Amino acid sequence: MRLLVSLTSPYARKLRVLVQELALDVSVEPTMPTDDAPELLRANPLAKVPALILATGEAVFDSPVIAAMLLGLSPGQQLLPAAGIAHWRVRTLEALTDGILDAALALRIEASHDAAGRNPVWPTRYRRAIDRALADLPPRLAALAGEASGYADICTVVTLEYLDFRFPDIDWRGAHPALAALHARLADRPSLLATRPPA
């Protein structure tokens, strides 16, 4: 299998971490989505990464779908509960962290517009959404105590580090000590160290 990624994409990074954690035989291939490479367009007509190309040539795309597939390829994995409410708690947390990333990316796009083209309403809405979601993460993580929550931790740390990478002014450590403690505990995990975006 081949995973087409951008090395700065947090959605792709989450999958790169999973590939390492699950010791899967997946070739990770940096791909610039803005180049509209024919192979990427065949894999995903939306020209978005990540995209996973299977041995058959068929492609799977969108990070939650690929993550579910990678986890499903690893019977007995301990990163995501197989069933029950804990499974859906982790998947909901995944959606929450992806929502933070969606808002952060929208903020970056909004900031790229010239002053005349900016609508001041949207940046405020995106920042408020990020702030609310960050405040919602600690109780969701606490609800998973004692469960297989490795995937929830991965989603959270990748999201927090993306905020550090693109929005260092967002002081999530000061505002949310539980998130700071989680990050401090996991930041040196080999799979996270190996997948940090280039400076």
C-alpha positions as CSV (number, residue, x, y, z in Angstrom):
1,M,0.0,0.0,0.0
2,R,1.1,3.6,-0.7
3,L,0.1,6.6,1.4
4,L,0.2,9.9,-0.5
5,V,0.8,12.7,2.0
6,S,1.8,16.3,2.6
7,L,4.5,16.3,5.3
8,T,2.9,19.4,6.9
9,S,-0.7,18.0,6.8
10,P,-1.9,17.1,10.3
11,Y,-4.5,14.8,8.8
12,A,-1.8,12.9,7.0
13,R,0.5,13.0,10.1
14,K,-2.1,11.1,12.2
15,L,-2.0,8.3,9.6
16,R,1.8,8.3,9.4
17,V,1.8,7.8,13.2
18,L,-0.7,5.0,12.9
19,V,1.5,3.3,10.2
20,Q,4.4,3.3,12.6
21,E,2.4,2.4,15.7
22,L,0.8,-0.6,13.9
23,A,4.0,-1.6,12.1
24,L,2.2,-1.7,8.8
25,D,3.8,-2.2,5.4
26,V,2.8,1.1,3.9
27,S,5.0,3.3,1.8
28,V,4.6,6.9,2.7
29,E,5.1,9.2,-0.4
30,P,5.2,13.0,-0.1
31,T,2.8,14.5,-2.6
32,M,2.1,18.2,-3.1
33,P,-1.7,18.4,-3.6
34,T,-1.4,21.8,-5.4
35,D,0.6,20.2,-8.2
36,D,-2.4,18.2,-9.3
37,A,-0.2,15.2,-10.0
38,P,-2.1,12.7,-12.2
39,E,-1.6,9.9,-9.7
40,L,-3.2,11.9,-6.9
41,L,-6.1,13.0,-9.2
42,R,-6.7,9.3,-10.0
43,A,-6.6,8.4,-6.3
44,N,-8.8,11.3,-5.2
45,P,-10.6,13.6,-7.7
46,L,-10.7,16.2,-5.0
47,A,-6.9,16.5,-5.3
48,K,-6.5,16.2,-1.6
49,V,-4.2,14.2,0.6
50,P,-4.0,11.9,2.4
51,A,-4.9,9.1,-0.1
52,L,-4.2,5.5,0.4
53,I,-3.5,3.4,-2.8
54,L,-4.2,-0.3,-2.3
55,A,-2.3,-3.1,-3.9
56,T,-5.2,-3.5,-6.4
57,G,-4.8,0.2,-7.5
58,E,-8.0,1.2,-5.8
59,A,-7.8,4.2,-3.5
60,V,-9.2,5.1,-0.2
61,F,-9.3,8.7,0.9
62,D,-10.2,11.1,3.8
63,S,-8.2,10.6,6.9
64,P,-11.0,9.1,9.2
65,V,-11.7,6.5,6.5
66,I,-8.1,5.6,6.0
67,A,-7.5,5.6,9.8
68,A,-10.4,3.1,10.2
69,M,-9.0,0.9,7.5
70,L,-5.5,0.9,9.0
71,L,-6.8,0.1,12.4
72,G,-9.0,-2.6,10.9
73,L,-5.9,-4.2,9.2
74,S,-4.4,-4.8,12.7
75,P,-6.4,-7.4,14.5
76,G,-5.8,-7.2,18.3
77,Q,-4.5,-3.6,18.1
78,Q,-4.8,-1.7,21.4
79,L,-5.2,1.9,20.1
80,L,-8.9,1.9,19.6
81,P,-11.6,-0.1,21.4
82,A,-13.2,-2.6,19.0
83,A,-16.7,-1.9,20.1
84,G,-19.0,-0.3,22.7
85,I,-19.3,3.2,23.9
86,A,-15.6,3.7,24.3
87,H,-15.1,3.0,20.6
88,W,-17.6,5.8,19.8
89,R,-16.1,8.1,22.3
90,V,-12.8,7.8,20.6
91,R,-14.3,8.3,17.2
92,T,-16.2,11.4,18.4
93,L,-12.9,12.8,19.8
94,E,-11.3,12.1,16.4
95,A,-14.1,14.2,14.8
96,L,-13.6,17.0,17.4
97,T,-9.8,17.2,16.8
98,D,-10.4,17.1,13.0
99,G,-12.8,20.0,13.5
100,I,-10.1,22.0,15.3
101,L,-7.8,21.3,12.4
102,D,-10.6,22.3,9.9
103,A,-11.0,25.6,11.7
104,A,-7.3,26.2,11.9
105,L,-6.9,25.6,8.2
106,A,-9.8,27.9,7.4
107,L,-8.1,30.6,9.6
108,R,-4.9,30.2,7.5
109,I,-6.8,30.6,4.3
110,E,-8.7,33.6,5.6
111,A,-5.4,35.2,6.6
112,S,-4.1,34.8,3.1
113,H,-6.8,37.1,1.6
114,D,-5.9,40.7,1.2
115,A,-7.5,43.1,3.6
116,A,-10.3,44.0,1.2
117,G,-11.3,40.4,0.7
118,R,-11.4,39.4,4.4
119,N,-14.6,39.0,6.3
120,P,-13.9,39.8,10.0
121,V,-16.7,37.6,11.2
122,W,-15.1,34.3,10.1
123,P,-11.7,34.5,11.9
124,T,-13.6,35.3,15.1
125,R,-15.9,32.3,14.6
126,Y,-13.0,29.9,13.8
127,R,-11.0,31.0,16.9
128,R,-14.0,30.6,19.1
129,A,-14.7,27.2,17.7
130,I,-11.0,26.2,18.4
131,D,-11.2,27.6,22.0
132,R,-14.5,25.7,22.7
133,A,-13.2,22.5,21.3
134,L,-9.9,22.7,23.2
135,A,-11.9,23.1,26.4
136,D,-14.0,20.1,25.5
137,L,-11.1,17.8,24.9
138,P,-10.0,17.2,28.6
139,P,-13.3,15.8,29.8
140,R,-13.6,13.6,26.7
141,L,-10.1,12.2,27.4
142,A,-10.9,11.7,31.0
143,A,-14.0,9.7,30.1
144,L,-11.6,7.3,28.3
145,A,-9.5,6.6,31.3
146,G,-8.8,2.9,31.5
147,E,-9.9,2.3,27.9
148,A,-7.7,1.7,24.8
149,S,-7.3,5.4,24.1
150,G,-4.0,5.4,22.1
151,Y,-5.7,6.7,19.0
152,A,-7.5,9.4,20.9
153,D,-4.1,10.5,22.4
154,I,-2.5,10.5,18.9
155,C,-5.3,12.6,17.4
156,T,-5.0,15.1,20.4
157,V,-1.2,15.4,20.3
158,V,-1.1,15.8,16.5
159,T,-3.8,18.6,16.7
160,L,-2.0,20.4,19.6
161,E,1.3,20.3,17.7
162,Y,-0.3,21.6,14.6
163,L,-1.5,24.6,16.6
164,D,2.0,25.1,17.8
165,F,3.3,24.8,14.2
166,R,0.9,27.3,12.6
167,F,-0.6,29.3,15.5
168,P,1.9,29.7,18.3
169,D,-0.2,32.5,19.8
170,I,-2.8,30.0,20.9
171,D,-1.8,29.3,24.5
172,W,-3.5,25.9,24.9
173,R,-0.9,24.9,27.5
174,G,-1.7,27.8,29.8
175,A,-5.5,27.4,29.3
176,H,-5.7,23.7,29.6
177,P,-3.1,22.1,32.0
178,A,-4.5,18.6,31.4
179,L,-3.7,18.9,27.7
180,A,-0.2,20.2,28.5
181,A,0.3,17.2,30.8
182,L,-0.8,14.8,28.1
183,H,1.4,16.4,25.5
184,A,4.4,16.3,27.9
185,R,3.8,12.6,28.5
186,L,3.6,11.7,24.8
187,A,5.7,14.2,22.9
188,D,8.8,12.0,22.8
189,R,6.9,8.9,21.6
190,P,9.0,7.7,18.6
191,S,6.1,7.7,16.2
192,L,5.4,11.3,17.0
193,L,9.0,12.4,16.9
194,A,9.5,10.8,13.5
195,T,6.5,12.5,11.9
196,R,6.9,16.1,13.0
197,P,6.5,18.5,10.1
198,P,9.7,20.0,8.7
199,A,10.6,23.3,10.2
